[in-house]
Amino acid sequence: MSSSAELRKSPAPELVAAPDAGLVGRALSKALQVWLRSLLDDVTDLHIRIGGRNRQILTGNIPQIQVSAENACYRGLHLSSIHLSGGKVGINIKQILKGEPFRLLAPVPVAADFCIVQEDLNRSLSAPMLADAIRDALLSQLPLPPQPPDPTLQITLATGKIALSGIWLNAPDAGPLVPAVLHTGLTLADGHKLHFVKPYFQSSSPNLPVLDDFYIDLGSDITLDELTITPGQLVGRGGFVVMS
Protein backbone atom coordinates (compact mmCIF):
# COMPACT_ATOMS: atom_id res chain seq x y z
CA MET A 1 0.00 0.00 0.00
CA SER A 2 1.30 3.45 -0.82
CA SER A 3 2.31 5.64 2.07
CA SER A 4 0.74 9.07 2.40
CA ALA A 5 3.93 10.60 1.03
CA GLU A 6 3.64 8.52 -2.14
CA LEU A 7 0.01 9.29 -2.87
CA ARG A 8 -0.45 11.66 -5.75
CA LYS A 9 -3.06 14.39 -5.61
CA SER A 10 -5.96 13.10 -7.67
CA PRO A 11 -7.97 15.43 -9.89
CA ALA A 12 -11.70 15.67 -9.49
CA PRO A 13 -13.39 12.75 -11.25
CA GLU A 14 -15.57 13.18 -14.30
CA LEU A 15 -19.14 12.26 -13.40
CA VAL A 16 -21.39 11.49 -16.35
CA ALA A 17 -25.00 10.34 -16.34
CA ALA A 18 -26.88 9.15 -19.38
CA PRO A 19 -28.65 12.06 -21.12
CA ASP A 20 -32.07 10.96 -19.90
CA ALA A 21 -30.97 10.14 -16.34
CA GLY A 22 -31.27 13.78 -15.26
CA LEU A 23 -30.53 15.12 -11.80
CA VAL A 24 -31.13 11.75 -10.17
CA GLY A 25 -28.39 10.15 -12.26
CA ARG A 26 -25.96 12.95 -11.49
CA ALA A 27 -26.67 12.70 -7.76
CA LEU A 28 -26.11 8.97 -7.94
CA SER A 29 -22.81 9.46 -9.80
CA LYS A 30 -21.51 11.69 -7.03
CA ALA A 31 -22.52 9.19 -4.34
CA LEU A 32 -20.89 6.37 -6.30
CA GLN A 33 -17.57 8.20 -6.70
CA VAL A 34 -17.41 8.86 -2.94
CA TRP A 35 -18.00 5.15 -2.31
CA LEU A 36 -15.36 4.10 -4.85
CA ARG A 37 -12.78 6.45 -3.39
CA SER A 38 -13.42 4.96 0.06
CA LEU A 39 -12.36 1.55 -1.32
CA LEU A 40 -9.19 2.74 -3.06
CA ASP A 41 -5.81 3.83 -1.74
CA ASP A 42 -5.46 6.19 -4.69
CA VAL A 43 -6.91 6.84 -8.15
CA THR A 44 -6.63 9.44 -10.90
CA ASP A 45 -8.82 10.23 -13.91
CA LEU A 46 -11.90 8.51 -12.52
CA HIS A 47 -14.84 8.46 -14.94
CA ILE A 48 -18.31 7.21 -13.96
CA ARG A 49 -21.30 6.71 -16.23
CA ILE A 50 -24.79 5.81 -15.05
CA GLY A 51 -27.08 4.31 -17.69
CA GLY A 52 -30.85 4.43 -17.26
CA ARG A 53 -33.90 6.66 -17.13
CA ASN A 54 -35.05 8.56 -14.06
CA ARG A 55 -37.96 6.18 -13.52
CA GLN A 56 -35.59 3.20 -13.54
CA ILE A 57 -33.06 4.79 -11.22
CA LEU A 58 -35.76 5.85 -8.77
CA THR A 59 -36.71 2.19 -8.28
CA GLY A 60 -33.18 1.51 -7.07
CA ASN A 61 -32.42 -0.80 -10.00
CA ILE A 62 -29.70 0.59 -12.29
CA PRO A 63 -29.55 -0.95 -15.78
CA GLN A 64 -25.84 -0.21 -16.21
CA ILE A 65 -22.89 1.39 -14.43
CA GLN A 66 -19.51 1.91 -16.11
CA VAL A 67 -16.35 3.01 -14.34
CA SER A 68 -12.99 3.84 -15.93
CA ALA A 69 -9.90 4.80 -13.97
CA GLU A 70 -6.19 5.45 -14.40
CA ASN A 71 -3.56 4.69 -11.76
CA ALA A 72 -5.94 2.96 -9.35
CA CYS A 73 -4.46 1.38 -6.23
CA TYR A 74 -6.52 -1.17 -4.28
CA ARG A 75 -5.02 -2.67 -1.12
CA GLY A 76 -1.54 -2.06 -2.49
CA LEU A 77 -2.24 -3.48 -5.95
CA HIS A 78 -1.57 -0.93 -8.68
CA LEU A 79 -3.68 -0.98 -11.85
CA SER A 80 -2.40 1.29 -14.62
CA SER A 81 -5.83 1.46 -16.23
CA ILE A 82 -9.12 -0.36 -15.74
CA HIS A 83 -12.63 -0.30 -17.17
CA LEU A 84 -15.51 -1.86 -15.22
CA SER A 85 -19.06 -2.54 -16.33
CA GLY A 86 -21.96 -3.90 -14.29
CA GLY A 87 -25.68 -4.25 -14.93
CA LYS A 88 -28.86 -4.73 -12.93
CA VAL A 89 -27.35 -3.00 -9.91
CA GLY A 90 -29.58 -2.73 -6.85
CA ILE A 91 -28.84 0.29 -4.65
CA ASN A 92 -30.29 2.21 -1.67
CA ILE A 93 -31.58 5.06 -3.83
CA LYS A 94 -33.97 6.54 -1.21
CA GLN A 95 -31.14 6.94 1.28
CA ILE A 96 -28.78 8.33 -1.39
CA LEU A 97 -31.26 11.06 -2.30
CA LYS A 98 -31.32 12.01 1.39
CA GLY A 99 -27.56 12.45 1.33
CA GLU A 100 -26.65 9.11 2.89
CA PRO A 101 -23.75 6.94 1.59
CA PHE A 102 -24.04 4.71 -1.48
CA ARG A 103 -24.68 1.03 -0.71
CA LEU A 104 -25.26 -2.06 -2.83
CA LEU A 105 -28.30 -4.16 -1.94
CA ALA A 106 -26.94 -7.36 -3.46
CA PRO A 107 -23.66 -8.69 -4.92
CA VAL A 108 -22.98 -7.47 -8.47
CA PRO A 109 -21.04 -9.38 -11.16
CA VAL A 110 -18.66 -6.93 -12.86
CA ALA A 111 -16.81 -7.27 -16.18
CA ALA A 112 -13.29 -5.83 -16.18
CA ASP A 113 -10.65 -4.88 -18.76
CA PHE A 114 -7.31 -3.86 -17.31
CA CYS A 115 -3.71 -3.02 -18.11
CA ILE A 116 -0.75 -3.17 -15.72
CA VAL A 117 2.59 -1.77 -16.86
CA GLN A 118 5.76 -3.32 -15.49
CA GLU A 119 6.50 -0.41 -13.14
CA ASP A 120 3.08 -0.69 -11.49
CA LEU A 121 3.36 -4.48 -11.27
CA ASN A 122 6.63 -4.12 -9.37
CA ARG A 123 5.10 -1.55 -7.06
CA SER A 124 2.36 -4.11 -6.34
CA LEU A 125 4.89 -6.70 -5.17
CA SER A 126 5.04 -4.92 -1.83
CA ALA A 127 1.35 -5.74 -1.31
CA PRO A 128 1.00 -8.74 1.04
CA MET A 129 -1.71 -10.40 -1.06
CA LEU A 130 0.56 -10.63 -4.12
CA ALA A 131 3.90 -11.24 -2.39
CA ASP A 132 2.37 -13.94 -0.17
CA ALA A 133 0.72 -15.67 -3.14
CA ILE A 134 4.05 -15.88 -4.99
CA ARG A 135 5.93 -17.05 -1.92
CA ASP A 136 3.31 -19.70 -1.07
CA ALA A 137 3.45 -21.03 -4.63
CA LEU A 138 7.25 -21.39 -4.44
CA LEU A 139 7.13 -22.86 -0.94
CA SER A 140 4.98 -25.68 -2.30
CA GLN A 141 8.04 -26.85 -4.25
CA LEU A 142 11.08 -25.92 -2.16
CA PRO A 143 11.93 -24.43 1.23
CA LEU A 144 12.84 -20.77 0.92
CA PRO A 145 14.93 -18.92 3.53
CA PRO A 146 12.64 -17.42 6.20
CA GLN A 147 14.43 -14.05 6.03
CA PRO A 148 16.21 -13.46 2.72
CA PRO A 149 19.03 -10.86 2.73
CA ASP A 150 17.24 -8.73 0.12
CA PRO A 151 13.44 -8.96 0.21
CA THR A 152 13.03 -6.76 -2.88
CA LEU A 153 11.36 -8.73 -5.67
CA GLN A 154 11.37 -7.41 -9.23
CA ILE A 155 9.43 -8.67 -12.26
CA THR A 156 10.52 -8.27 -15.87
CA LEU A 157 7.85 -8.91 -18.52
CA ALA A 158 8.53 -10.51 -21.90
CA THR A 159 6.22 -12.03 -24.51
CA GLY A 160 4.26 -14.69 -22.66
CA LYS A 161 6.94 -14.92 -19.98
CA ILE A 162 8.10 -13.29 -16.76
CA ALA A 163 11.39 -13.19 -14.86
CA LEU A 164 11.28 -12.73 -11.08
CA SER A 165 14.51 -11.56 -9.45
CA GLY A 166 15.27 -10.96 -5.79
CA ILE A 167 14.82 -14.62 -4.80
CA TRP A 168 17.32 -16.24 -2.44
CA LEU A 169 17.82 -20.00 -2.23
CA ASN A 170 19.45 -22.33 0.24
CA ALA A 171 22.68 -23.58 -1.34
CA PRO A 172 22.77 -27.36 -2.01
CA ASP A 173 25.94 -27.74 0.11
CA ALA A 174 24.41 -25.87 3.08
CA GLY A 175 26.64 -22.92 2.27
CA PRO A 176 25.59 -19.26 2.13
CA LEU A 177 22.33 -18.24 0.50
CA VAL A 178 22.54 -17.70 -3.24
CA PRO A 179 20.56 -15.20 -5.35
CA ALA A 180 18.50 -16.55 -8.22
CA VAL A 181 16.14 -15.41 -10.95
CA LEU A 182 12.97 -17.37 -11.65
CA HIS A 183 12.10 -17.61 -15.35
CA THR A 184 8.67 -18.94 -16.30
CA GLY A 185 5.95 -18.85 -18.88
CA LEU A 186 2.58 -17.60 -17.65
CA THR A 187 -0.83 -18.60 -18.99
CA LEU A 188 -4.35 -19.22 -17.71
CA ALA A 189 -5.09 -22.74 -16.48
CA ASP A 190 -8.79 -21.96 -16.29
CA GLY A 191 -10.75 -18.89 -15.38
CA HIS A 192 -9.56 -18.97 -11.78
CA LYS A 193 -5.90 -20.03 -11.88
CA LEU A 194 -2.60 -18.67 -13.18
CA HIS A 195 -0.39 -21.39 -14.67
CA PHE A 196 3.39 -20.95 -14.38
CA VAL A 197 4.79 -22.99 -17.27
CA LYS A 198 8.22 -24.67 -17.35
CA PRO A 199 9.71 -22.59 -14.53
CA TYR A 200 13.43 -22.71 -13.84
CA PHE A 201 16.02 -20.89 -11.75
CA GLN A 202 19.01 -19.04 -13.15
CA SER A 203 21.95 -18.57 -10.80
CA SER A 204 25.72 -18.80 -10.56
CA SER A 205 25.30 -21.74 -8.18
CA PRO A 206 25.26 -25.28 -9.65
CA ASN A 207 22.70 -27.97 -8.80
CA LEU A 208 19.72 -25.65 -8.52
CA PRO A 209 16.33 -27.16 -7.64
CA VAL A 210 14.29 -28.47 -10.56
CA LEU A 211 10.80 -26.98 -10.58
CA ASP A 212 7.50 -28.40 -11.75
CA ASP A 213 4.74 -26.25 -13.19
CA PHE A 214 2.83 -24.50 -10.43
CA TYR A 215 -0.37 -22.51 -10.03
CA ILE A 216 -1.77 -19.53 -8.16
CA ASP A 217 -5.49 -19.77 -7.37
CA LEU A 218 -7.28 -16.44 -7.78
CA GLY A 219 -10.35 -17.59 -5.85
CA SER A 220 -13.88 -18.37 -6.93
CA ASP A 221 -14.98 -14.71 -7.04
CA ILE A 222 -12.39 -13.74 -9.68
CA THR A 223 -12.43 -14.91 -13.30
CA LEU A 224 -9.80 -14.24 -15.97
CA ASP A 225 -10.85 -14.88 -19.57
CA GLU A 226 -7.80 -13.39 -21.30
CA LEU A 227 -4.25 -12.57 -20.23
CA THR A 228 -1.66 -11.22 -22.65
CA ILE A 229 1.92 -10.54 -21.58
CA THR A 230 4.16 -8.37 -23.74
CA PRO A 231 7.43 -6.56 -22.95
CA GLY A 232 6.64 -3.93 -20.34
CA GLN A 233 2.98 -4.67 -19.67
CA LEU A 234 0.23 -7.22 -19.18
CA VAL A 235 -3.35 -6.84 -20.38
CA GLY A 236 -6.30 -8.85 -19.15
CA ARG A 237 -10.03 -9.30 -19.36
CA GLY A 238 -12.24 -11.00 -16.82
CA GLY A 239 -14.65 -10.33 -14.03
CA PHE A 240 -15.30 -10.45 -10.33
CA VAL A 241 -18.13 -10.05 -7.86
CA VAL A 242 -18.55 -6.84 -5.89
CA MET A 243 -20.12 -7.78 -2.58
CA SER A 244 -22.91 -5.80 -0.99
RAGI-V555745 format. One record per residue. N is the residue number from 1. RES is the residue in one letter. PSI is psi as a letter, one per 40 degrees, with the letter a starting at -180 (none if undefined). Layout:
# RAGI-V555745
n={N,N}
res={RES,RES}
psi={PSI,PSI}
This chain:
# RAGI-V555745
n={1,2,3,4,5,6,7,8,9,10,11,12,13,14,15,16,17,18,19,20,21,22,23,24,25,26,27,28,29,30,31,32,33,34,35,36,37,38,39,40,41,42,43,44,45,46,47,48,49,50,51,52,53,54,55,56,57,58,59,60,61,62,63,64,65,66,67,68,69,70,71,72,73,74,75,76,77,78,79,80,81,82,83,84,85,86,87,88,89,90,91,92,93,94,95,96,97,98,99,100,101,102,103,104,105,106,107,108,109,110,111,112,113,114,115,116,117,118,119,120,121,122,123,124,125,126,127,128,129,130,131,132,133,134,135,136,137,138,139,140,141,142,143,144,145,146,147,148,149,150,151,152,153,154,155,156,157,158,159,160,161,162,163,164,165,166,167,168,169,170,171,172,173,174,175,176,177,178,179,180,181,182,183,184,185,186,187,188,189,190,191,192,193,194,195,196,197,198,199,200,201,202,203,204,205,206,207,208,209,210,211,212,213,214,215,216,217,218,219,220,221,222,223,224,225,226,227,228,229,230,231,232,233,234,235,236,237,238,239,240,241,242,243,244}
res={M,S,S,S,A,E,L,R,K,S,P,A,P,E,L,V,A,A,P,D,A,G,L,V,G,R,A,L,S,K,A,L,Q,V,W,L,R,S,L,L,D,D,V,T,D,L,H,I,R,I,G,G,R,N,R,Q,I,L,T,G,N,I,P,Q,I,Q,V,S,A,E,N,A,C,Y,R,G,L,H,L,S,S,I,H,L,S,G,G,K,V,G,I,N,I,K,Q,I,L,K,G,E,P,F,R,L,L,A,P,V,P,V,A,A,D,F,C,I,V,Q,E,D,L,N,R,S,L,S,A,P,M,L,A,D,A,I,R,D,A,L,L,S,Q,L,P,L,P,P,Q,P,P,D,P,T,L,Q,I,T,L,A,T,G,K,I,A,L,S,G,I,W,L,N,A,P,D,A,G,P,L,V,P,A,V,L,H,T,G,L,T,L,A,D,G,H,K,L,H,F,V,K,P,Y,F,Q,S,S,S,P,N,L,P,V,L,D,D,F,Y,I,D,L,G,S,D,I,T,L,D,E,L,T,I,T,P,G,Q,L,V,G,R,G,G,F,V,V,M,S}
psi={h,i,i,d,d,e,h,i,h,h,i,h,i,h,h,h,i,i,d,e,d,a,d,d,d,d,d,d,d,d,d,d,d,d,d,d,d,d,e,i,d,i,i,i,f,h,h,h,h,h,h,i,i,d,d,d,d,e,e,e,h,h,d,h,h,h,h,i,i,i,f,h,h,h,f,e,h,h,h,d,i,i,h,i,h,i,i,f,h,h,i,g,d,d,d,d,e,e,e,i,i,i,h,i,e,i,i,h,h,h,i,h,h,i,h,h,i,d,d,d,d,d,d,e,e,e,h,d,d,d,d,d,d,d,d,d,d,d,d,e,d,i,h,i,h,d,g,i,d,h,e,h,i,h,h,h,h,a,h,e,i,i,h,h,i,e,h,h,i,h,i,d,e,f,a,i,i,h,i,i,h,h,h,i,i,h,a,h,d,a,e,e,i,h,h,h,h,f,i,i,i,h,i,e,h,i,f,i,i,h,i,i,i,i,i,h,h,e,i,e,e,h,h,h,d,i,h,h,h,i,h,e,i,i,h,i,h,a,i,i,h,h,i,none}
